């Protein structure tokens, strides 16, 4: 447990935010999987898939693996094609709640525009999180070439 805490504290603040949202998304999808199992829901595979994607992103981010950006991009594409389960949807729901409080009851046209803007912004933020994970996680250490390793072995 101490190793996980140390690895988490070594992360950049933006990667920590992404990991936090991924943990929240995993919790929500765990709840949805449990609901689907108990009620025989038809979306069990979808929710289980997103649960695995969220948990894999957390694990690979804690391992400081830059390839986690591929999982974030994959999640964005799958969310765009299925049910809009993007990483930053909880944040965007809070913002939309404030918009409703300020603007009152929106018209049908406003709702259609809002839906388009919401999905576009969520997809853009998902792709930005993939870029952030790639650019802010440390580069892997360069491995010695096979020739150098062979030289060392032969010298010994």
C-alpha positions in Angstrom: 0.0 0.0 0.0 2.9 2.3 0.8 4.3 1.8 -2.7 0.9 2.8 -4.3 0.8 6.0 -2.2 4.4 6.8 -3.2 3.7 6.2 -6.8 0.6 8.4 -6.6 2.4 11.2 -5.0 5.1 11.1 -7.7 2.5 11.8 -10.4 1.9 15.2 -11.9 -1.1 17.1 -10.5 -3.0 16.7 -13.8 -2.4 13.0 -13.9 -3.6 12.8 -10.3 -6.8 14.5 -11.4 -7.3 12.1 -14.3 -6.6 9.1 -11.9 -9.2 10.5 -9.5 -11.9 10.8 -12.2 -11.0 7.3 -13.4 -11.4 5.9 -9.9 -14.8 7.7 -9.7 -15.8 6.2 -13.1 -14.7 2.8 -11.9 -16.9 3.1 -8.8 -19.9 4.2 -10.9 -19.4 1.3 -13.3 -19.0 -1.1 -10.5 -22.3 0.0 -9.2 -23.8 -0.3 -12.7 -22.4 -3.8 -13.1 -23.8 -4.9 -9.7 -27.2 -3.5 -10.7 -27.1 -5.3 -14.1 -26.2 -8.6 -12.5 -29.0 -8.3 -9.9 -31.6 -7.2 -12.4 -30.5 -9.1 -15.5 -29.6 -5.9 -17.3 -28.8 -6.0 -21.0 -25.9 -3.5 -20.6 -23.7 -5.8 -18.4 -21.0 -6.3 -21.0 -20.8 -2.6 -21.7 -20.6 -1.5 -18.1 -18.1 -4.3 -17.3 -15.9 -3.2 -20.3 -15.9 0.4 -19.1 -15.1 -0.8 -15.6 -12.1 -2.6 -16.9 -11.0 0.4 -19.0 -11.2 2.7 -15.9 -9.3 0.3 -13.6 -6.7 -0.4 -16.3 -6.1 3.3 -16.7 -5.6 3.7 -12.9 -3.2 0.7 -12.8 -1.1 1.8 -15.8 -0.9 5.4 -14.6 0.3 4.3 -11.2 2.9 2.1 -13.0 4.0 5.3 -14.8 3.3 3.6 -18.1 2.9 6.1 -21.0 0.9 3.6 -23.1 -2.1 4.3 -20.8 -2.9 7.1 -23.3 -4.0 4.4 -25.8 -6.6 3.2 -23.2 -7.8 6.7 -22.7 -8.2 7.3 -26.4 -9.9 3.9 -26.8 -12.3 4.8 -24.0 -13.1 8.1 -25.8 -13.9 6.3 -29.1 -16.0 3.7 -27.4 -17.9 6.2 -25.4 -18.5 8.3 -28.5 -20.0 5.2 -30.2 -22.0 3.8 -27.3 -23.3 5.6 -24.3 -21.1 8.6 -23.7 -19.3 7.2 -20.6 -16.4 9.7 -20.8 -14.0 10.3 -17.9 -15.0 13.9 -17.2 -18.8 13.5 -17.4 -19.3 14.0 -13.7 -17.5 17.4 -13.9 -19.6 18.4 -16.9 -22.8 17.4 -15.2 -22.0 19.8 -12.3 -21.4 22.6 -14.9 -24.6 21.8 -16.7 -26.5 22.0 -13.4 -25.1 25.5 -12.8 -26.2 26.4 -16.4 -29.8 25.2 -15.7 -29.8 27.2 -12.4 -28.7 30.4 -14.2 -30.7 30.0 -17.4 -33.9 28.4 -16.2 -35.9 25.9 -18.3 -34.2 25.5 -21.7 -36.1 25.2 -25.0 -36.1 22.1 -27.2 -33.6 23.9 -29.6 -31.3 24.7 -26.7 -31.4 21.1 -25.5 -30.4 19.8 -29.0 -27.5 22.2 -29.1 -26.6 21.4 -25.5 -26.4 17.7 -26.3 -24.1 18.3 -29.2 -21.9 20.6 -27.2 -21.8 18.3 -24.3 -20.7 15.3 -26.3 -18.2 17.3 -28.3 -16.7 18.8 -25.1 -16.6 15.4 -23.4 -14.8 13.8 -26.4 -12.3 16.7 -26.6 -11.6 16.5 -22.9 -11.1 12.7 -23.2 -8.6 13.1 -26.0 -6.8 15.9 -24.0 -6.6 13.5 -21.1 -5.0 10.9 -23.4 -2.4 13.5 -24.5 -1.8 14.6 -20.9 -1.2 11.0 -19.9 1.3 10.6 -22.7 3.1 13.8 -22.2 3.1 14.1 -18.4 4.1 10.5 -17.5 7.9 10.0 -17.4 9.6 8.5 -20.4 10.8 4.9 -20.0 14.4 4.5 -19.2 16.6 3.6 -22.2 17.7 0.0 -22.1 21.2 -0.9 -23.0 21.7 -2.2 -26.4 22.1 -5.9 -27.0 25.7 -5.3 -28.3 26.8 -3.6 -25.1 25.2 -6.3 -23.0 27.0 -9.0 -25.0 30.4 -7.1 -24.6 30.0 -7.0 -20.9 29.1 -10.7 -20.7 32.1 -11.6 -22.9 34.5 -9.5 -20.9 33.5 -11.3 -17.7 
